[in-house]
Amino acid sequence: MRWPAVKSGGLGVVAMTYVAVDYLRILSPTWHERLQPVLWSLLALVAVTRIPFYRHWSAEFRAAISFLASMIFMLSALLFEACTVRFVTVVLGLNWHNGRPPLPDTGQWLLLALNEKLPEAVVEILRAHIIGLHHYLMLFIMLAFSVLFESVKAPGLGLGARYMFTMAVGRLLRAITFASTILPSARPWCASSRYSIPGHPHRWAQKYYVPYASDANAIRQVIEWDIAYVDTVNYTADYRPDWGSMSFLIDFLRPNTSEGSSWYSLLKKAGGGCNDLVYSGHMFVAVLTAMAWMEAYGGFSSVLIWLLVMHSAQREVRERHHYSVDCVVAIYVGILLWKMTGFIWSAKGGTGDSRLTKLGKIQGRLLQAAKDSDMDEVRELLKDVELGNQESPKQGPSKVMWLFASGTIFFSLTIVILAFTWTSDG
C-alpha cells in the first residue's frame, strides 16, 4: 500500500493530541476532566470559524443525497446485525453457553508466551487501554471535518458517505458470517453475567442440533440419511409476548418476561453478544478509519494510526473479547472493502477527470479559435477550464448554501456528540 503525501502535519498532531488527552482518564482523571472539554470546545470553535471561508459548499450539497442514503443503509445494517447478535446468543440457551469451553487459540498462546519473554514495561504498554472504538470514530470525524482546512479533498460528506457505506456492507457480511456457524465465546461466563435468557434451546435447535450434537453414531446416521430422524415432538415452550406486527421476531429474539414487552428495548440490550462473532466489529471500524486516514491524509500520522490498530488487535485477543481469527479477518476484509468503494469518494483523479471532460466540451470552439489565430479566445477558454472546478472567490455563497452549511455543521456536531456518548464504553 502506498502512503500518500500530505500538505502538513497539523491534523496528525491534533489527532494524536486527542488520543493522548483522552488517555489521561487512566493516568490522571482530574486533568482529563479539565483538558478534554477544553480540547473539544477548541476544535469545535475552530471548525465553526472556518465555515465562511470554505469554498466547496456546492460540492458538499451534491454529496448530501449519497451521504443520507449511506447513513440510512448503515442504520439498517446495524439493526439487522443487532437482531442477528441476539439470535445467535439465545438460540442455544444459557445452559449451552455455561457448558461450552472456549476454542483453542494460538494467538492467545503467543501473547501469554510473550508476556514471559518481553520486558515488563513493554508488556504493560501492550496491556494499556490506549484507544477504543469511540476513539476511532472520533478520529474519522476529525478527518472528515478537516476539509474545512483544505487538508482533505472535498467533499467531506462524500468521504463520510464512503465510510458509512463501507461500514454497512461490512456489518452485513459480518452478521451473515457469524450467524452461519455459532461459535462459543472466549469468555464462558459472558451470557450468564449479561443476559437473562432461557436455559433450554429454541425448538429449532431442539430438533436439528441437540440430538446430533455429541453422539458420534447419531452424527454419522444423520449424514447418511440426510434427515432429522429423532422424534422431538414435546418441545419446551417459550414465552411469547404480544408484539403485534413484529411478532415474527419472537422466534429470533426469544424474549424473557423480565426483559420488558418491547422488541426495540430488547435489541438495545444485545450489545456485542455472548458468542464469538466472526469477524471483530471493533477491529473493522479501526481498519476503516486507518484506511480512510491513509488515503485522504497520509503522512506519519497514518503510520501511528496503523500501529494503534495493531495494538487494538492484540488487546482484543489478550482480553478474550475475540479469537485471533476474528481480528485477522477483520483487517483484510476492512482493507478490501475500502478499496472496493472508491467510486463514492476518492482522493485521486477527480480534478483531472473533470478538466478533461470540460476540454472535450469546448474542443470545437478551441480548434476554431486556433484556426482563426484568436489567442485571446484560446486563453479565455483555457482559463474557464482551469477555474471551472473552483468556487468563485468574488461571489459568496447564496442564502440556501448558508442554510445548508449551518445545517450540515449542526448535524455533524450532533453526530459527534451522539457517537461519543453511545460508544464511550467501548
ZILINBEL-V215209 format. One record per backbone hydrogen bond with DSSP energy under -0.5 kcal/mol. NH is the residue of the N-H (numbers start at 0). CO is the residue of the C=O. If there is no record, write none. Layout:
nh=NH co=CO
nh=NH co=CO
This chain:
nh=3 co=1
nh=3 co=293
nh=12 co=8
nh=13 co=9
nh=14 co=10
nh=15 co=11
nh=16 co=12
nh=17 co=13
nh=18 co=14
nh=19 co=15
nh=20 co=16
nh=21 co=17
nh=22 co=18
nh=23 co=19
nh=23 co=20
nh=24 co=21
nh=25 co=22
nh=26 co=22
nh=27 co=23
nh=31 co=27
nh=32 co=28
nh=33 co=29
nh=34 co=30
nh=35 co=31
nh=37 co=33
nh=38 co=34
nh=39 co=35
nh=40 co=36
nh=41 co=37
nh=42 co=38
nh=43 co=39
nh=44 co=40
nh=45 co=41
nh=46 co=42
nh=47 co=43
nh=48 co=44
nh=49 co=45
nh=49 co=46
nh=50 co=47
nh=52 co=49
nh=53 co=49
nh=53 co=50
nh=59 co=55
nh=60 co=56
nh=61 co=57
nh=62 co=58
nh=63 co=59
nh=63 co=60
nh=66 co=62
nh=67 co=63
nh=68 co=64
nh=69 co=65
nh=70 co=66
nh=71 co=67
nh=72 co=68
nh=73 co=69
nh=74 co=70
nh=75 co=71
nh=76 co=72
nh=77 co=73
nh=78 co=74
nh=79 co=75
nh=80 co=76
nh=81 co=77
nh=82 co=78
nh=83 co=79
nh=84 co=80
nh=85 co=81
nh=86 co=82
nh=87 co=83
nh=88 co=84
nh=89 co=85
nh=90 co=86
nh=92 co=89
nh=93 co=197
nh=94 co=198
nh=96 co=92
nh=97 co=93
nh=98 co=94
nh=99 co=95
nh=99 co=96
nh=100 co=98
nh=108 co=104
nh=109 co=105
nh=110 co=106
nh=111 co=107
nh=112 co=108
nh=113 co=109
nh=114 co=110
nh=115 co=111
nh=115 co=112
nh=116 co=112
nh=117 co=113
nh=122 co=118
nh=123 co=119
nh=124 co=120
nh=125 co=121
nh=126 co=122
nh=127 co=123
nh=129 co=127
nh=133 co=422
nh=135 co=131
nh=136 co=132
nh=137 co=133
nh=138 co=134
nh=139 co=135
nh=140 co=136
nh=141 co=137
nh=142 co=138
nh=143 co=139
nh=144 co=140
nh=145 co=141
nh=146 co=143
nh=147 co=144
nh=148 co=145
nh=149 co=146
nh=150 co=145
nh=151 co=145
nh=158 co=154
nh=159 co=155
nh=160 co=156
nh=161 co=157
nh=162 co=158
nh=163 co=159
nh=164 co=160
nh=165 co=161
nh=166 co=162
nh=167 co=163
nh=168 co=164
nh=169 co=165
nh=170 co=166
nh=171 co=167
nh=172 co=168
nh=173 co=169
nh=174 co=170
nh=175 co=171
nh=176 co=172
nh=177 co=173
nh=178 co=174
nh=179 co=175
nh=179 co=176
nh=180 co=176
nh=182 co=180
nh=182 co=275
nh=184 co=273
nh=187 co=185
nh=189 co=186
nh=192 co=188
nh=193 co=189
nh=194 co=190
nh=196 co=194
nh=201 co=90
nh=205 co=201
nh=206 co=202
nh=207 co=203
nh=208 co=204
nh=209 co=204
nh=211 co=208
nh=212 co=209
nh=215 co=213
nh=218 co=214
nh=219 co=215
nh=220 co=216
nh=221 co=217
nh=222 co=218
nh=223 co=219
nh=224 co=220
nh=225 co=221
nh=228 co=226
nh=231 co=229
nh=234 co=232
nh=236 co=234
nh=242 co=240
nh=245 co=242
nh=246 co=243
nh=248 co=245
nh=249 co=246
nh=251 co=248
nh=252 co=248
nh=253 co=249
nh=258 co=255
nh=259 co=256
nh=265 co=261
nh=266 co=262
nh=267 co=263
nh=268 co=264
nh=268 co=265
nh=269 co=266
nh=272 co=269
nh=275 co=182
nh=276 co=274
nh=277 co=275
nh=278 co=276
nh=279 co=325
nh=283 co=279
nh=284 co=280
nh=285 co=281
nh=286 co=282
nh=287 co=283
nh=288 co=284
nh=289 co=285
nh=290 co=286
nh=291 co=287
nh=292 co=288
nh=293 co=289
nh=294 co=290
nh=295 co=291
nh=296 co=292
nh=297 co=292
nh=298 co=3
nh=301 co=298
nh=302 co=298
nh=303 co=299
nh=304 co=300
nh=305 co=301
nh=306 co=302
nh=307 co=303
nh=308 co=304
nh=309 co=305
nh=310 co=306
nh=311 co=307
nh=312 co=308
nh=313 co=309
nh=314 co=310
nh=315 co=311
nh=316 co=312
nh=317 co=313
nh=318 co=314
nh=319 co=316
nh=320 co=315
nh=321 co=315
nh=325 co=322
nh=326 co=322
nh=327 co=323
nh=328 co=324
nh=329 co=325
nh=330 co=326
nh=331 co=327
nh=332 co=328
nh=333 co=329
nh=334 co=330
nh=335 co=331
nh=336 co=332
nh=337 co=333
nh=338 co=334
nh=339 co=335
nh=340 co=336
nh=340 co=337
nh=341 co=338
nh=343 co=340
nh=344 co=340
nh=352 co=348
nh=353 co=349
nh=354 co=350
nh=355 co=351
nh=356 co=352
nh=357 co=353
nh=358 co=354
nh=359 co=355
nh=360 co=356
nh=361 co=357
nh=362 co=359
nh=365 co=361
nh=366 co=362
nh=367 co=363
nh=368 co=364
nh=369 co=365
nh=370 co=366
nh=371 co=367
nh=372 co=369
nh=373 co=368
nh=374 co=372
nh=377 co=373
nh=378 co=374
nh=379 co=375
nh=380 co=376
nh=381 co=377
nh=382 co=378
nh=383 co=379
nh=384 co=380
nh=385 co=381
nh=386 co=382
nh=387 co=383
nh=389 co=386
nh=395 co=393
nh=401 co=397
nh=402 co=398
nh=403 co=399
nh=404 co=400
nh=405 co=401
nh=406 co=402
nh=407 co=403
nh=408 co=404
nh=409 co=405
nh=410 co=406
nh=411 co=407
nh=412 co=408
nh=413 co=409
nh=414 co=410
nh=415 co=411
nh=416 co=412
nh=417 co=413
nh=418 co=414
nh=419 co=415
nh=420 co=416
nh=421 co=417
nh=422 co=418
nh=423 co=419
nh=423 co=420
nh=425 co=422
